[in-house]
Structure formats: structure tokens, C-alpha cells
Amino acid sequence: MTEAITLVTGFAHLTDLPCISLRHGNATAVISLYGAQLLSYQPSAGREVLWLSPQASWHNGTAIRGGVPICWPWFGPATKAFNPDNIVVPNHGLVRNRLWQLVSKQVSNNGVSVNLQLELNDLPHYSGTARLLLSVTLNDSLSLSLSCHSQIAQQAALHSYFKVGTIDSAVVRPLPSVYQDKVSNSLVNDAEVALKISTEVDRIYPQSASQLRLDSALGALGINQAGHDATVVWNPWQVKSSKMTDMPAEGYQQFVCVETARLTTNANALSVSQQLKPL
Ligand SMILES: O=P(O)(O)OC[C@H]1O[C@H](O)[C@H](O)[C@@H](O)[C@@H]1O
């Protein structure tokens, strides 16, 4: 059988992690129920698209470093709109360290898909229950779609860590010329639409295109986005990488994050997706 969905325990060095394994023809994917985090996507045997830190951990409430973490309902530190009482809350929202539920699955010749759900009734800015759904489909591409129908303030990011072989081989394009630079805390206007990374990069590109591509020593990848209002590109570079306990000192050489994000704080329902396809 070439199409399959299997519950498995463990992925890579995370040997006790509850996961779902997907197969469609020669393509495979692994999703952790902890964080609903895609950890592996291999469009063909041996071609891994995602980077997972060899020092990633999922114990003691830690978010897994690598794959595609889900940031929700806020991105970065929580602002007052999300944390009115200024309580201690984690970076990037509340769902990276929760156990999600597998609610449905489908296997056909056209692809395999699973739906994972998380209900939250402890949002600091909303007293009701919010239901978050992640749909994952594997066929000749890998699609992730995150949605929440509640009319509440909610930001989101599909915070993908892409494996690049060596960082100096990576090029992300096309990117808008104007971006918010979180390293220098300034708005930058740069005519270069193809980004090569040779220093710390932490940039928010508003109104980014729906079709991006990442070229690297490992090949070319199409990154299609929808429902977003920005793309975030991040690489911590040497100094920050060496200070992170869940990343090897040279870890920054091996990945770039290209994150499909919705950063508006308007109270709207949310649906944001990212599709990965080798080119
Ligand atoms: O360490 P984390 O909470 O996973 O955040 C990792 C990074 O995520 C995003 O890319 C942000 O733009 C960065 O500012 C942040 O450092």
C-alpha cells in the first residue's frame, strides 16, 4: 500500500513523542501531536525539506525547535491586545506546547490528509472557547492550513524551518522591497527582491507575494501562501545561535525560517496556509 496514515511513537531523537506518519507514493511526512508540528517532509526518499534541531526537546513545556511550529494567537511577545492583564505568557502564543487531537483522516489516491484540533478556554484576551484546526495534506505537495472561526483578535504564523545544506547557498525570492527590520528596529526600503543571508536576519515583509521560492544547495522549493498579510524571514546567525540551549552553536548554518504570517490584530476569523512543493 502506497497511501497510509499511521500513529507512531517517536521521531529522530525525540523517541517518546506521539506522532502521525503520512505516506503518499514516495512522499512522506511526520507530524507531532505536541504542537501539531510538522517535523519532516520528504517529497521523495532521502530529500528532507525541513530542519529539526538535534537538540530540540518537547519536555517541560518546551516548544520543539524545528519543523513547522504554529504560532497562535499572537506572534512574538504578546502585546496588550492579547495580554490585557500583563500576565507571564510564552513567546509566539499558547499552542506550541499543547497536545492536539487527531479528529479525522482521509486516504485516497489523490492524497492523504489529517485534521488536528485544539480547544482553548484559557486565552488571556477572550473568556470563551476557541477551536483551532490544522489540516495537513500530502500528495505531490505538502499543504498546511490553520483556521479558527472565532471573531477574536488572533495572529498566526506557520514558522517553517527549511533545511538549506549551507546558509550561504540559500536565496529567498521574491520579497517586497519594504520590510520591518527587527534587528535594527527600523523600516527598510531595499530594492533587492532576492534575499541572501550572511548575517542575523529577522524581518517582517508585509504584503508578500503568494508564491515564493527558496533555492539552496539542497534544491529548489516552491512556498505558496494564502490568508497571510506578511512573510517573516529569520536566521539567528552565530551569536544568538550559540546562546540557544536547543540549537547547536553552528545550527544557524543549516536552516532559514520563511514564515507565512497573519499579523493584523483586527478581530477576524483566521485561515492561513502554506503549501510546499519541490520545483
Ligand atoms: O525562540 P522562538 O520563540 O522560537 O522564536 C524564534 C524567532 O521567531 C521569529 O522568527 C521571530 O521573528 C524572531 O524574533 C524569533 O527570535
The ligand as an SDF file (V2000), in Angstrom:
LIG
                    3D

 16 16  0  0  0  0  0  0  0  0999 V2000
   12.7440   31.3100   20.0570 O   0  0  0  0  0  0  0  0  0  0  0  0
   11.3470   31.3530   19.4640 P   0  0  0  0  0  0  0  0  0  0  0  0
   10.2960   31.7590   20.4650 O   0  0  0  0  0  0  0  0  0  0  0  0
   11.0180   30.0460   18.7890 O   0  0  0  0  0  0  0  0  0  0  0  0
   11.3740   32.4710   18.3340 O   0  0  0  0  0  0  0  0  0  0  0  0
   12.2420   32.3700   17.2640 C   0  0  0  0  0  0  0  0  0  0  0  0
   12.0850   33.5580   16.3050 C   0  0  0  0  0  0  0  0  0  0  0  0
   10.8050   33.5140   15.7320 O   0  0  0  0  0  0  0  0  0  0  0  0
   10.5070   34.5190   14.7200 C   0  0  0  0  0  0  0  0  0  0  0  0
   11.2020   34.2800   13.5610 O   0  0  0  0  0  0  0  0  0  0  0  0
   10.7700   35.9190   15.2440 C   0  0  0  0  0  0  0  0  0  0  0  0
   10.6810   36.8730   14.1940 O   0  0  0  0  0  0  0  0  0  0  0  0
   12.1250   36.0100   15.9210 C   0  0  0  0  0  0  0  0  0  0  0  0
   12.2460   37.2960   16.5280 O   0  0  0  0  0  0  0  0  0  0  0  0
   12.2640   34.9070   16.9560 C   0  0  0  0  0  0  0  0  0  0  0  0
   13.5220   35.0130   17.6040 O   0  0  0  0  0  0  0  0  0  0  0  0
  1  2  2  0
  2  3  1  0
  2  4  1  0
  2  5  1  0
  5  6  1  0
  6  7  1  0
  7  8  1  0
  7 15  1  0
  8  9  1  0
  9 10  1  0
  9 11  1  0
 11 12  1  0
 11 13  1  0
 13 14  1  0
 13 15  1  0
 15 16  1  0
M  END
$$$$
